[in-house]
Amino acid sequence: MEKISAALLLAFTVLALLWANLPFGATYGEFWDTAVDLRVGGLDLEMTLHDIVNDALMAFFFFTVGLEVKREFAVGELTDRSRAVVPVAAALAGLLVPAGIFLALNPSGENAAVWGAVISTDTAFLVGALAVVGPRFPGRLRVFLLTLAVVDDIGALAAIAVFYTSGLELLPLLTAVVLLVLVALVRFLPTGRGPAYTVLSLLTWAATYASGVHATLAGVAIALMIPVFPPRRPQVERTEELARAFRQSPTPEYAAATARSLKESISINERLQGTYAPYVSFLILPLFALANAGVLLDGATLAAAWQSRLTWGIIIALVVGKTLGITAATALLRRTGAGQLAPGLTLARVGGGAALCGIGFTISLFIVDLAVEDERLQAEARVGVLSASVLAFLLAWAWFRLVDRLQPASTVGRFLVRGFDPARDHFRGNPDAPLQLVEYGDFECPFCSRATGSIDEVLEHFGPRLVYVWRHLPLTRVHPHAVEAARASEAADRQGSFREYGRLLFRRQAQLESDDLITYALELGLDGELFRSDLQSGPVANRVEDDALDAEFMDLQSTPTFFIGSVRHYGPYDAPSLIRALEGSAAQ
């Protein structure tokens, strides 16, 4: 989906350029300047097709951005502040350094107003480009860049709200605020929330448009008012009961009740993201590219752009500023100890991702349209944005190819990318032992279950000289319950029962449905409500995902996979074989 979305953006950008530069190119501007009038009673809304795309349709884009921001802070990557500190700081540097470089090159006049166009990264292009030119095993880098992109979006939205809004009308603005409060209260309605959200959102957009604040910001504000939460266990159980009732008595009433309960078990934030994301990716953003990327690239325009401080300011700020700011901030935090990169994520890889962040396409073009009205300056700025996006892509491609050559990921799989940490890892034995055995396993894997006996023998043989470490590698391709089982073990760990719960999972691998996992927790005397809550929490999901991303980076494809010390163990993993391998390690 990400590659297709990026390809569509690119295709419609090329289409816009062709349209604007072919012999009938004059029709490009004429088409998008076509007036569209909407009259309702005494209200008269006059817009052009260009305005409809930039002010109305792009509100849906910013709405989905707002939903993502809200989700990340509530249940996603940004719930754990310690894991977010490096990408957040890098994002801030990626906002400030490009802006500083641009203003140093364009300190005054109309050009200076375009500084906002160099602070934003196009998330859709970023993710798509990473999939095309990124390094092998980009999982850690992708998480880093997505976290960075969320903060980047917040900064860009704040810049639009504060610096690119003028001529405020107080009464419509107050009306929009009141309507936003009503949007926030919709969650308490017993029924009819969907229609209420729709009507209030349309009214909020209209009030925001009338207030002078850029109407797309209404999309962000509405999204921040919409609740997000992990799947709610009572609703899930209620849905299951209704589904059973529907099977026994398939009536329209039971069908409607089941569908309603199924929807309500997932937060409206996630439902809306799932609903609107395809339309935004495959329709709205390509239309935006078509409406805004049509720059006349005749000799005069290119000659003016070549000599324009505005064009070069945008190119240098996006390509150099983003790369330098993000990479330098990451290096500084690592050097000072204020933050750490995830295992396997090197500064060299972050540098390649930072280069990709110079693709500022969507919001950059959007801000160009807000910042200046002079068509000549707009053309020069758009040439700068388009050129910077191409150069950033090529720089990232070259960077990643060089990194893969100098730091081939294939060799990393021979060694453990993250050392044993007693404060984090699940372990048995003496944490200060000279010998270390690390297993990446899956609770639904029958081979991992059989290996538990071998581990017991090995631990008994070495006694206090050995520490055994367990890490998660849920093989979702063959084990459909593996991820939820791993999360359940982490939820049990929060009540001090990781080992006991894990052994129960191994003994009952054929029964790992959601209800079974909760039943096992109750059998062990755990707090059922706390277990259910932890099972759906962001920190528990992130804990399992951390181990899985380690395994992805090391190209681990099967379970169990063992490491003797920091070196991967190949061959049998019965007790005598592991004992011989550990004794060999001790001898070395």
N, C-alpha and C positions, 0 to 999 in steps of 0.2 A: 504493500500500500504506500509506504514512504517513497520508494523509488518511482512509483507511478505518479504520485502527487508532484514530486520534483520534476519529473519528465514533462508533465502537463504544464507546469509553470514555465519551464524552459520553452516548450513548444509555442505557447501563447505569447511569450515574449518575442520570439522570432517572428511569429505571425504579425504582431503589432508593428515590429520594425519593417517588415516587408510591406505591410499595408501603407505605412506612412511614407515609404520611400519609392514605391512604384509610381508609374505615370499618373495613376488616379489617386495619389496620396492625399490630395486635398480633401477627399471625401472622409478621411480619418477624423480630422478635427470637426468637420461639419456634422458627421454622424454623432459623435459624443457630445456635441453642443446642442443637439436636438432638444427642444423644450418639452417638458411634460408637466401639465397643470392638473392639480387635484383640488376640486372644490367640494366642500361639505358644508352646506348652509352658508354662513357668512365667512367661513374659513377658506383661505385660498393658499395652497402650497404650490409654489413654482420651483421646479428643479429641472436640471438637464439630465440626460442619460449618464453623463460623467458624475454628476452629483448623486444620482441614485446608486451607482456603484460605490463611490467613495464614502458617502454619508449614510446610506441605508444598508446596502448589502455588507459593507465592511463592519457594520455594527455586529453582525453575526460572527465575523472573524474575531473581533475583540471580545465578544461574549464567550466564545470557546476558550480564548486565552485566559479570561477571568475565571472560568470554571476550572481550568488546569491549575492556575495559581492557587485558588481556594483549596483544591484537592491536595496539592503538594504540601501546603502548610498544615492541613488538617489530618491527613492520613498517609501522605506520601513521603518522598525523600526528605523534605524539610522539617518533618516532625522531630528528627534526630539532629539537634543543632550541631553536635560535634562532627557529624559526617558531612554537614553542609558548609562548614566554615571555609574550606578552601575554595570550592566553586563559587560561593557567595562573594568572597573577597576578590576572586579573579574576575567575576562579572562586574563588580564595582570598578575595578581597574580598567576593565574593557569598556566601560562607559566613560570614565573620566579622561583616560589617556587620549583616545581618539578625539574627544571634544577639545582637549587642550591643544593637540597638534593642529586641528582645523582652525581654531581661533588664533593660533600663532601665525598661521599663513593667511588668514582672512580676519584681521582684528576689528574691522569696522565696515560701515556701509551696509548695503543690502546683502552682500555675501555672508556677512557674519550671522545673519538670521537663519542660515541653513545648517548651523552647527548640529541641530538635533538629528539630521539625516545620517550622521556618522556614528551614532551611539548604539544603534540597534542591529541585532543579528536576525536574519530570517530563519526561524526555526524549521519551517517546512523544507527549505533548500538545504539547511545545515544537516538535518537527519538524512535526507535523500542523498546528499553528496557524500556523507560519511559511509553510507551503505555502498556507494560506487567506488570511492577512492580510498577508503579508510584502511587501517592496518588489519592484519589477521587478528581474529578474536577481539573485536572492538567493544565488547560488552561493558567493561569498566569505563572506557572513554565515553561511550554513549550515555551512560548514567551521569557522568561528570558534566558533559555538555548539556544534557537536558536540564539538570539542576541549574547550571549557569544560565541557560536560556530563560528559565522562569524569572530569575532576578533581572536579567536583561530586559524582559518584557515589562516588568514592573517599572524599571527606570524609564523606558521609552514612553509608557503610558503616563507616568508622572510628568515627563517633559512636555507631552502634548497638552495635558491638563493645565499646567502652570504657565508655560511659555508660549503656547500656540493657541491660546483662547483670548479673545478680546471682545469688547462691546457687550458686556454682560447685561441682560435684562433680569432684574431682581425677581419680579413676580413669577415668570415662568420657571426660574431657577428654584425658588421656594416650592413651587408646585411639584417640580421633579423630585425634590428632597422628600416631600410628603408622600409621593407615590412610591419612592424607594422604601420608605418605612412600611407602607402597606404591602409591598412585595415581600419584605422580611417577615411579615405577620401571616402571610398566606400559608406557611407550613402548619399553622394551628387549625386550619379549616378541616372539618371532618371529611368533606367530599368536595369535588369540583375544583381541586387545586390547579389542575392543568389549564382550564379556561381562565381562571383568575390570574395565573401567571401570564398568560398570553395577552389578555386585555390590559393589565397593569403595565406590562413591558412596552406595549405599543404606545400607551399614553405617556410613559416615562420618556421614551425616545422622542416623541413629539414635543414634550415640554422642554427637554434638553436642547433639541434643535432650535426651538423658539427663544431659548435663553441666551444663545450666542456661544455656549460651550459646544465644542465639537461633538456632534450627535453620536459618534461612534463610542465615546466614553460612557454613554448610557449602557452600552452592552457590557462593559466591564463592571460598572456599578451594580447592575442587576445580577450579574453572575456572582458577585461577592455576597449578595443577600440570600443566595440559594443554599440550603443546607447540604452538607456532605457527611457521610458516616459509613463505617464498615457495614457489611450485610448484617441485618438484625436477626438474631436467632429465633425469637418468637414468631416473626413473620414467615421465616423459612419453614418452621415447623407447621404453622397455620396453613401455608401453601400446600405442604405435603398432605395434611389432613383433608383439605378441600379437593386435592387431586384424587385421593382415594375415594372420596364421596362422589366425585364426578364419574370415576370409572364404574362405580356401582349404580349410579343414577345420572346418566348424561343429559342433564337438563340445561337450558339456557341460563338459568339462575346460577347453578354451580359453575358453569363455564365462565360467566362474568366475574363471579366472586374469586375464582382461581386466578384468572388473569389479573384482577386488581391486586390480590394479595402477592402475586409474583412480582408485579411492578414495585409494590411498596416495600419489598424486602431489600431492594437496592435503592440507594439514595438518588434523588432526582438529579443531583449534580452529575453522577456517572451515567444516568439514563440519557440526559441531555447531551453529554459529550458523545456518547455512542450514536445519538440521533443526528446531531448537526455536523460532527466531524467529517463524514464523507461529503456532505454538500459543500462545506467550506473548502475542503482539499481539492475536490474534483470540479467544483463549479465557481464558487465565489472568488477564490484566489486566482484561478486562470482568467476570469473576467476582469479582475483588477489589473492583472498584467496586461491584458489586451487593451484596457482603457488608459493605462498610464505609461506603458513602455514604448509607445509609438513616437520615438524621437526622429526628426528629420535629419538623416546623416548625410547631408549634402556637403560639398566642399567647404562652403562658408561656415556651416555649423561645426564641422570637425576642426577647421582651422581656428575658429574662435575657441573651441574647447581645448585644443592643444596649447593655446597661449593663456588659458584662463586659470587664474589662481583658485577660482571656485572649483573647477573640475579637478585640478591636481590636489587641492586641499582635501576633497572627498576621497580621492584614490589613496593618497598617502595615509590619511587618517584611518580609513577602513582597513587597508591591507597591512600597513606597518603598525598603526596604533593598536588595533585589536590584537595582532600577534604579539607585539611587545608588551602591552599592558597585561594581558592574561597570563603570558608565560612568566613575566617578571614577578607578578604578584604571587603566583604559585611557588616559584623558586624562593621568594622571600619568606613565605610562611613555612616552607619546609626547612629552610636554613635556621630560622628563629625558633622552630619547634612549636609555633602557634597553631600549626595544622599539619596533617599528614595526608598523603595520597593513598588511595586504596591499593591493596597488594597487586603487583603486576602493572600498575599504572605509572609509567615513568614520566619524567619531565619532558623527554623527547616526544612522547605520544601526545602529551598535553599541548606542546608547541604546534604539532600538526593540527590538532583540534582548534587551537587559537587562530591559526591561519584560516581555517574554514569559517570562523566567526566573522571574517571580513565580508562575507556574503550578506549584505544588509538590505536586500532587495525590497521586500514588501513594505515595511514600515518606513524605510528610507525614502522610497518614492512617495509614500503617503505624506511624509513630513515636508518633502520638497514642494508638494502642491499647497501645503499650508503656509510655508515660510515666505515665499515670494510670489508675486503676481506677474512679474515681467516674464514674458514667454521666452525671451532670449536666455535669461538666467536659468529658467526652469529647464531649458534644453541642455545647457551646459552642465547643470547639476545632475540631470538624468544620465547624460553621457558618463559622468563621473561614477555614478552608482552602478551602472551596467558594466563599465570597465573594471571597477573595483571587484565586482562579483566574479567576473571571469578570471582576473588575476589572482584573487584569493583561492579560487578553485584550483588553478594550476599550481600555485605555491603549495597548497596542501597536498596535492597529488605528488609533487616532487619530494616534499618533506617526508611523507609516509613511505615512499619507495626507498628513500635513503635510510630511514629508521629501520625498515624491514631488512635492509641489506646489512646494516651495522649491528642491529639487535634482533636477529631472527627469532620469532616467537617459538619456532619449533624446538629450539634448544631449551626454552624455559620449562617445557613439560618434564624435563628430567629432574628438575629441582623444585622444592617447595617454595612457593612465592611468598608465603607468610609464615613466619616462625611461630613456635608455640608460645601462647600467652595465657598463663594461669588465670588471669583476671577475666578472660573472655571465653577460652576454650572449655569444652567438656572433656574431662580427663579422669583417668583412674591411675592410682599409684602415686609415687613420690614426684611432686612437681620439680624438685631439684635433681632428679635422677640424671646420670650421665648418658643413659640410653633413651631414645625416643622413638615411638612407633605411632605414626599418624595414619588413620583410615578415613577415606572419603567413601561414605556409604549411603544406602537408601533403605528405609524401613520396609519397603515393599519388595525388596530384592531377596530371593530365597538364598542366594549365595552369601549375602551379608548375614542372614540369620544363622546359617551353618557356621560362619566364621567366628561367631561369638564364643563357641566352645574352644576354638583355637586360641582366641585372645585370652581366655581364662587360664589355659595351660601356660601360655607364654608369660603372663604376669606372675603366675605361681613360680615358674622357673627362675625368673630374674629377681623377684622380690623388690626391694627398695632401689635396685639399680635401673628400673625401667618405669617410664611414664607412657601410658597409652592415651591417645587423643582421638576423639571422634569429630568428624565434620560432615556436613550434609552435601550429598550429591543426588538430588531427586531426578531420576531418569524418566522424565515425563513422556517420552516417546513410547515406552513400554509399560510404565507403571502409572496409571491414571490417578492413583490416590497418594502418590509419593510426596507431593508438595504439602498437601494438607496434613499428612502424617508427620512430616518434619516440623511443620508449624505447631502441631499439637504437642510434640515433644518439647518444643520451646515454651509453650504455654505451661506445660507441666513443670518445666525447669524453674519457672517463676514462683512456683510453690515448693521448690526443693525436691522434685521427684523425677528428674530427667532420666536417671538410670533405671529406676523401677518401671517407669512408663515406657521407656524404649524396649525393655525386655518383654513387656506385655505386647507391644506392637509386633515384635518379631514372632512371638508365639501365636499370634492371631492375624497373620498376614492376609488371610482370605476374607477378613471382616474389617475393612478400613473405611467404611462409609462414615459420613459426618456423625450420625447418631452413635455409631460404634465408638468413635474417638471420645465422645462425651461420656458414654457409659464407662469406658475404661478409667477416665479421670475420677468418676464417682466411686468406682470400685476401690480405688486407691485412697479414698477419703479426701479428695481435693475439693476445694470450694467450686461448685459447678458454675455459678454465675461469673465468678472471676475468671475461671478457665475459658468460658465462652467468650468473654470480653477480650481476653488476651489472645485467643485464637484468631480473632479478626483484626488485631491491632497492627498499626504500622511498624513499630519496633520489632515485633515478632516476625513479620513478613520480611523486613529488611535483614534480620539476622540470618534467615535461611538463604535469602538472595545473595548475601555477602559470600557465603561458602560456595554457592553455585557459580558465582562469577569468578571466584578463585579457580574453580575446576575448569570453567570455560577457557580461561586464559592459559591454563596448563594443558589444554586439549585432552582432558580426561573424558573418556567415552564409555567407561564401564565401571561397575561396582562389584566387589569392593576394590579400591585402589589403595595400595599402601606405600608409605614413605618410611624408610629407615633413616632416622635423623632427618636430613634435608634432601636425601637422594631417593628417587623413585625406585620401588622394588618391583622387579619383573620376575615372573615365574610363579610357582605354587605358593599358596598362602596357608598351608596346613601348619600346625604348631611346630613340628621339627624344622620345616623349611624357614619359618620366620625366626626361630631360635638360632639357626645357623647364620642367617643373614645379620641378625643383631650381634652375634658374637664376632662375626667378621668385621662389622662396623666398629665394635669395641677394640678389636686388635689394631685396626688402622688408626 
